């Protein structure tokens, strides 16, 4: 199980880009932290999620 923004999900074994493809996140406007470290967008397809991982996905919203 992987904790994503506080919710436990059964996504171990997926790469980060595959997981994000199952969500409504706009990958152009997010940052992902895995186990306390920011994951570069160029590494999403090589980042394999493992049991016990913790992800924080943050969306950026413009406004004025």
BALOBA-1460 file (C-alpha; in Angstrom, 3 decimals):
// residues 64
<rec num="1" residu="x" x="0.000" y="0.000" z="0.000"/>
<rec num="2" residu="x" x="1.131" y="3.514" z="-0.802"/>
<rec num="3" residu="x" x="-0.006" y="6.578" z="1.130"/>
<rec num="4" residu="x" x="-1.077" y="9.369" z="-1.244"/>
<rec num="5" residu="x" x="-2.014" y="12.669" z="0.388"/>
<rec num="6" residu="x" x="-2.941" y="10.741" z="3.538"/>
<rec num="7" residu="x" x="-5.014" y="8.037" z="1.784"/>
<rec num="8" residu="x" x="-3.791" y="4.437" z="1.519"/>
<rec num="9" residu="x" x="-3.958" y="3.128" z="-2.068"/>
<rec num="10" residu="x" x="-3.078" y="-0.254" z="-3.560"/>
<rec num="11" residu="x" x="-0.744" y="1.100" z="-6.254"/>
<rec num="12" residu="x" x="2.579" y="-0.532" z="-5.315"/>
<rec num="13" residu="x" x="4.279" y="-1.819" z="-8.457"/>
<rec num="14" residu="x" x="3.015" y="1.016" z="-10.660"/>
<rec num="15" residu="x" x="5.304" y="3.708" z="-11.956"/>
<rec num="16" residu="x" x="4.455" y="7.237" z="-10.906"/>
<rec num="17" residu="x" x="3.410" y="8.255" z="-14.427"/>
<rec num="18" residu="x" x="1.021" y="5.284" z="-14.700"/>
<rec num="19" residu="x" x="-0.563" y="6.133" z="-11.337"/>
<rec num="20" residu="x" x="-0.931" y="9.814" z="-12.258"/>
<rec num="21" residu="x" x="-2.591" y="8.753" z="-15.523"/>
<rec num="22" residu="x" x="-5.394" y="7.176" z="-13.469"/>
<rec num="23" residu="x" x="-6.110" y="10.481" z="-11.700"/>
<rec num="24" residu="x" x="-7.522" y="13.874" z="-12.634"/>
<rec num="25" residu="x" x="-4.248" y="15.671" z="-11.863"/>
<rec num="26" residu="x" x="-2.921" y="18.010" z="-14.561"/>
<rec num="27" residu="x" x="0.696" y="16.824" z="-14.670"/>
<rec num="28" residu="x" x="1.781" y="20.218" z="-15.999"/>
<rec num="29" residu="x" x="0.636" y="21.854" z="-12.754"/>
<rec num="30" residu="x" x="1.719" y="19.488" z="-9.999"/>
<rec num="31" residu="x" x="4.720" y="18.631" z="-7.900"/>
<rec num="32" residu="x" x="5.174" y="15.182" z="-6.370"/>
<rec num="33" residu="x" x="7.099" y="14.414" z="-3.209"/>
<rec num="34" residu="x" x="8.004" y="10.768" z="-2.579"/>
<rec num="35" residu="x" x="9.284" y="9.811" z="0.857"/>
<rec num="36" residu="x" x="10.292" y="13.402" z="1.569"/>
<rec num="37" residu="x" x="12.029" y="14.152" z="-1.750"/>
<rec num="38" residu="x" x="10.696" y="15.963" z="-4.824"/>
<rec num="39" residu="x" x="10.491" y="13.691" z="-7.884"/>
<rec num="40" residu="x" x="11.638" y="15.444" z="-11.093"/>
<rec num="41" residu="x" x="8.998" y="15.241" z="-13.836"/>
<rec num="42" residu="x" x="11.579" y="13.594" z="-16.112"/>
<rec num="43" residu="x" x="11.731" y="10.677" z="-13.638"/>
<rec num="44" residu="x" x="7.981" y="9.964" z="-13.357"/>
<rec num="45" residu="x" x="8.211" y="7.081" z="-15.843"/>
<rec num="46" residu="x" x="11.155" y="5.518" z="-13.949"/>
<rec num="47" residu="x" x="9.808" y="5.977" z="-10.423"/>
<rec num="48" residu="x" x="8.450" y="2.617" z="-9.270"/>
<rec num="49" residu="x" x="6.077" y="2.890" z="-6.323"/>
<rec num="50" residu="x" x="6.735" y="0.438" z="-3.483"/>
<rec num="51" residu="x" x="4.839" y="-0.762" z="-0.422"/>
<rec num="52" residu="x" x="5.284" y="1.773" z="2.352"/>
<rec num="53" residu="x" x="5.985" y="4.740" z="0.063"/>
<rec num="54" residu="x" x="4.431" y="8.068" z="0.954"/>
<rec num="55" residu="x" x="3.450" y="10.523" z="-1.788"/>
<rec num="56" residu="x" x="2.305" y="14.105" z="-1.515"/>
<rec num="57" residu="x" x="0.848" y="15.505" z="-4.721"/>
<rec num="58" residu="x" x="0.494" y="19.285" z="-4.764"/>
<rec num="59" residu="x" x="-1.426" y="21.173" z="-7.451"/>
<rec num="60" residu="x" x="-0.557" y="24.732" z="-8.386"/>
<rec num="61" residu="x" x="-3.474" y="27.058" z="-9.031"/>
<rec num="62" residu="x" x="-3.132" y="30.537" z="-10.469"/>
<rec num="63" residu="x" x="-5.203" y="33.395" z="-9.250"/>
<rec num="64" residu="x" x="-5.175" y="36.999" z="-8.391"/>
